């Protein structure tokens, strides 16, 4: 899943997918240098 998506960002999209199916595995990536977003990912906001 691209982190920097239009309408629903990667973190919000991840939350929505996990609500629908908690067992879903998600790989997130981006070609952009998103330091704030990467920091959130490393801290576990988006990875569970």
N, C-alpha and C positions, 0 to 999 in steps of 0.2 A: 504494500500500500504506500503510495506517495504521501509523504508527510505534509507537503504543501499543496493541498487540493483546493479547488474552488468550492464554494458553498459550505461544505463540511470538511474541516481540517482533519489531519491524520489522527490526532489524539481523540477528537470528538467522534470520528468515524470508528475508531477502535472501540470506544465505549459503547457505541450503538451495536456494533457486531457482537461484542461480548454479552450485551443484554439479551440479544436474540439467541445466541448459542455460546455459553461460557467456555465450552471446550474447544472453540475455534482457535487455531494458531494463526498469528499474524506476523508477517515480516514487514517492517517499515523501512523505507529508504528515501533519500532525497539527493538530488544533484546540486542543491543549493546549500550555501553555508548558513545554516540557521542555528547560531550558537545558543540562543535561549531555548529553542525547541530541543536541541540535542541535549542540553543540560537537564531538561525535564525528563527526557527519555532515560538518561543515565541514572537519574534519581528514582526511577521506577514509576513515574506518573503514567507512562504509557505502556510499560512492560510489566505484565503480570502473568 
